[in-house]
């Protein structure tokens, strides 16, 4: 009898213990489940946000939708100024806004697969010529037409041309010889005038492209033009300068270009290869440059003259060889 009750008591204890364990497991499981959303939220908060990258310059957005990437831009009064490749100038069109450009963060790319196929050679860029209304033409790297003209890139320089100065823009087949760019990247529109420029530039040891730019600025390649001050011909020689260099027929392209090129060479020699001072002297006279201590005189006409020609010539790449020190004044090209 005693053994029978003892056995029943033991069995009851075992069953109660199992119930307690099951109840505890369920309670513990519910506690762990309630903490899971907190852990997930903490993990999501630890993910870093994307960065914009390092600022590398500014982007000017004009009112007509055109854009221009520059090194820096700022507003002075009502005028927007910008700096590009060391040259500062003012925007000549209405600006809608100025944005900061950022350096793109390069994404990690997988290692490229080995490809034994023959690599494809990128096609050469087309030849782009801008023909000016005065008959001259200029070869450029890129051109972007807008409502009131066109922006063109030549090397590192960006320049704007008014619509009335442009006759047409042509794109042709690329040239195989890269040296042709340096020798034939410009033309007056007349083979005879081009020949006189190259012949006299070689004779006096001066860059023919500089002579071309001076003639383009002085007369727009009109051989019989006379200025209000009496300057004559392609290189606008004053009568005294013409006599000084033996030019008896100032309206003859051959004589005019010879005398003007010799005068320009003398100025380059006088100012130790300083293209800016030679150009200032050609415009205002060497006496004025000497009066101002071998500096460009503070005359608006002369400063604009030096700025327009020297900026284009500096970009051509020939000034590095001549040892000139060009610092174009601030303002519009």
C-alpha positions in Angstrom: 0.0 0.0 0.0 2.7 2.4 0.9 4.7 1.7 -2.3 1.6 2.4 -4.4 1.1 5.9 -2.9 4.8 6.7 -3.2 4.9 5.8 -6.9 1.9 8.0 -7.6 3.5 10.9 -5.7 6.7 10.7 -7.8 4.8 10.6 -11.1 2.9 13.7 -10.1 6.1 15.6 -9.2 7.6 14.7 -12.6 4.6 16.0 -14.5 4.6 19.3 -12.6 8.3 19.8 -13.3 7.7 19.3 -17.1 4.9 21.9 -17.1 7.1 24.5 -15.4 9.9 24.0 -18.0 7.5 24.4 -20.9 6.0 27.5 -19.3 9.5 29.0 -18.8 10.6 28.2 -22.3 7.5 29.9 -23.8 8.0 32.9 -21.6 11.7 33.2 -22.5 11.0 32.8 -26.2 8.5 35.7 -26.1 11.1 37.9 -24.4 13.8 37.3 -27.0 11.3 37.9 -29.9 10.3 41.3 -28.5 13.9 42.6 -28.8 14.5 41.8 -32.5 13.2 45.1 -34.0 15.5 47.1 -31.7 18.6 45.3 -33.1 17.5 45.8 -36.7 16.9 49.5 -36.3 20.4 49.9 -34.7 22.0 48.2 -37.7 20.2 50.4 -40.2 21.3 53.6 -38.4 25.0 52.6 -38.7 25.0 52.6 -42.5 26.9 55.8 -43.7 25.2 58.3 -46.0 26.7 59.0 -49.5 29.0 62.0 -49.8 29.0 64.6 -52.6 32.7 64.4 -53.1 35.5 67.0 -53.3 34.6 70.4 -54.8 36.6 70.9 -58.1 35.0 74.1 -59.5 31.9 75.9 -60.6 29.3 75.4 -63.3 27.7 78.6 -64.8 24.2 78.0 -66.1 23.1 80.8 -68.5 19.6 82.0 -69.1 19.4 80.3 -72.5 20.3 76.9 -71.0 23.9 76.8 -72.0 26.5 75.8 -69.4 30.2 76.6 -68.8 32.5 74.7 -66.4 35.0 77.0 -64.8 37.6 76.9 -62.0 35.9 79.5 -59.9 33.1 82.1 -60.2 31.9 85.0 -58.2 29.6 88.0 -58.4 30.8 91.6 -58.2 27.9 94.0 -58.1 25.6 93.0 -61.0 28.5 91.4 -63.0 29.3 87.7 -62.8 33.1 86.9 -63.1 34.8 83.6 -63.6 38.3 82.2 -63.8 39.3 79.5 -66.3 42.9 78.2 -66.7 44.4 81.3 -65.1 42.4 83.9 -67.1 39.6 85.9 -65.4 36.8 87.4 -67.4 33.3 88.6 -67.0 30.2 86.7 -68.3 28.7 88.6 -71.3 25.3 86.9 -71.0 22.6 86.7 -68.4 23.4 84.0 -65.8 20.6 81.9 -64.3 22.5 80.3 -61.6 26.0 79.1 -60.5 26.5 75.5 -59.1 29.4 73.8 -57.4 31.0 70.9 -59.3 32.2 67.9 -57.3 34.7 65.3 -58.1 33.0 62.0 -58.7 33.7 59.2 -56.2 35.0 56.3 -58.3 33.1 53.1 -57.6 35.1 50.0 -56.9 35.1 47.9 -60.1 36.0 44.2 -60.4 39.2 43.3 -62.0 38.8 43.3 -65.8 38.7 40.0 -67.6 41.6 39.2 -69.8 40.8 39.9 -73.4 43.2 38.9 -76.0 41.3 40.6 -78.8 43.0 43.5 -80.7 42.1 46.8 -78.9 39.9 49.2 -80.8 41.5 52.5 -81.8 39.4 55.5 -80.9 38.4 57.5 -84.1 40.2 60.8 -84.6 38.2 63.9 -83.8 36.7 65.8 -86.7 38.3 69.0 -88.0 36.2 72.1 -87.0 36.7 75.4 -88.7 35.0 78.7 -87.8 34.8 81.0 -90.8 34.7 84.7 -89.8 32.7 87.3 -91.6 35.9 89.1 -92.6 37.1 86.0 -94.6 39.5 84.6 -92.0 39.0 81.2 -90.5 40.2 79.5 -87.3 40.5 75.9 -86.5 39.2 74.9 -83.0 38.9 71.8 -80.8 35.2 72.2 -79.9 32.4 74.6 -80.7 29.0 75.1 -79.0 26.6 77.4 -80.8 24.1 79.5 -78.8 21.5 82.1 -79.7 23.8 85.1 -79.9 27.0 83.5 -81.1 29.3 80.5 -80.3 31.7 79.4 -77.6 34.8 77.6 -78.9 37.6 75.7 -77.2 41.1 75.9 -78.5 43.5 74.0 -76.1 42.7 75.1 -72.6 41.0 78.4 -73.6 37.3 79.1 -74.0 36.4 82.1 -76.1 33.0 83.6 -77.2 32.4 84.9 -80.7 29.4 87.2 -81.5 27.0 86.0 -84.1 27.7 88.8 -86.5 31.4 87.8 -86.7 30.7 84.3 -87.7 30.1 83.5 -91.4 29.7 79.7 -91.0 31.0 76.7 -89.0 32.2 73.6 -90.9 33.2 70.1 -89.7 35.4 68.0 -91.8 37.4 64.7 -91.9 40.2 64.3 -89.3 43.8 64.8 -90.3 46.3 62.0 -89.9 49.2 64.5 -89.4 49.0 66.2 -86.0 51.6 68.7 -87.0 49.2 70.2 -89.6 47.3 71.6 -86.6 50.2 73.8 -85.6 51.0 75.0 -89.1 47.6 75.3 -90.7 45.2 75.9 -87.7 44.5 79.4 -89.1 44.0 81.1 -92.4 43.2 84.7 -93.5 40.9 83.3 -96.3 43.5 84.4 -98.9 46.3 82.0 -99.9 48.4 85.0 -101.0 48.1 86.8 -97.7 48.9 83.5 -95.8 52.0 83.1 -97.9 53.2 86.7 -97.2 52.6 86.1 -93.4 54.6 82.9 -93.3 57.4 84.2 -95.6 58.0 87.3 -93.5 57.6 85.6 -90.2 60.3 83.1 -91.2 62.5 86.0 -92.5 62.3 88.0 -89.3 62.1 85.0 -86.8 58.7 85.5 -85.4 55.7 83.3 -85.0 53.4 83.6 -88.1 50.3 83.0 -85.9 51.1 86.2 -83.9 51.3 88.1 -87.2 48.0 86.6 -88.3 46.3 87.7 -85.0 47.6 91.2 -85.3 46.3 91.6 -88.9 43.0 90.1 -87.9 42.6 92.6 -85.1 44.0 95.6 -87.0 42.2 95.3 -90.4 40.2 92.1 -90.6 42.3 91.3 -93.6 41.1 94.4 -95.7 44.2 95.6 -97.5 43.0 99.1 -98.4 41.5 100.2 -95.1 42.5 103.5 -93.5 41.8 104.2 -89.8 40.5 107.6 -88.5 44.0 108.3 -87.2 45.6 107.6 -90.6 46.9 104.0 -90.2 47.0 102.2 -93.5 46.7 98.7 -94.9 46.6 95.2 -93.5 48.8 95.9 -90.5 47.6 99.5 -90.1 51.0 101.2 -90.4 51.1 104.9 -89.5 52.9 107.0 -92.3 55.9 107.5 -90.0 56.2 103.8 -89.3 55.8 102.9 -92.9 58.7 105.3 -93.9 60.8 104.0 -91.0 60.6 100.4 -92.5 60.8 101.4 -96.2 57.2 100.8 -97.0 56.4 103.0 -100.0 53.1 101.3 -101.0 51.2 100.7 -97.7 48.2 99.2 -99.6 50.3 96.5 -101.2 49.9 93.4 -99.1 53.5 92.2 -99.6 55.1 95.5 -98.5 52.6 96.2 -95.7 53.1 92.7 -94.1 56.8 93.0 -94.5 57.0 96.3 -92.8 54.5 95.4 -90.0 56.2 92.1 -89.3 59.6 93.8 -89.0 58.2 96.4 -86.7 56.6 93.7 -84.5 59.9 91.8 -84.4 61.8 94.9 -83.3 59.3 95.4 -80.5 59.6 91.8 -79.4 63.4 92.3 -79.3 63.1 95.7 -77.4 61.0 94.1 -74.7 62.9 90.8 -74.4 60.2 88.6 -75.9 57.4 90.1 -73.8 54.4 89.6 -76.2 52.1 91.7 -74.0 54.5 94.7 -74.1 55.1 94.3 -77.8 51.4 94.3 -78.5 50.9 97.3 -76.2 53.6 99.2 -78.1 52.2 98.2 -81.5 48.9 99.8 -80.4 49.9 102.8 -78.4 53.6 103.3 -79.3 56.7 102.0 -77.6 57.2 105.5 -76.0 54.0 105.1 -74.0 55.1 101.7 -72.7 58.5 103.1 -71.6 56.8 106.1 -70.0 54.8 103.6 -67.8 57.9 101.7 -66.7 57.7 98.8 -69.1 54.1 98.1 -68.3 50.9 98.0 -70.4 49.6 101.6 -70.3 46.3 102.1 -68.5 44.3 102.9 -71.6 41.1 100.9 -72.2 41.7 100.5 -75.9 45.3 99.3 -75.4 44.4 96.9 -72.5 41.5 95.4 -74.6 43.8 95.1 -77.6 46.5 93.2 -75.5 43.9 91.1 -73.8 42.2 89.8 -77.0 45.4 89.0 -78.9 47.6 87.7 -76.1 45.0 85.4 -74.7 44.5 83.7 -78.0 48.2 83.6 -78.8 49.1 82.2 -75.3 46.6 79.4 -75.9 48.2 78.6 -79.2 51.3 77.4 -77.3 53.9 79.5 -79.0 54.5 81.9 -76.1 56.2 79.3 -74.0 58.8 78.9 -76.6 59.4 82.7 -76.9 59.7 83.1 -73.1 57.0 85.8 -72.9 55.2 86.7 -69.8 51.5 87.2 -70.6 49.1 88.2 -68.0 45.8 89.0 -69.7 43.8 91.8 -67.8 40.5 90.9 -66.3 37.5 91.3 -68.5 35.5 89.8 -71.4 37.3 88.1 -74.2 
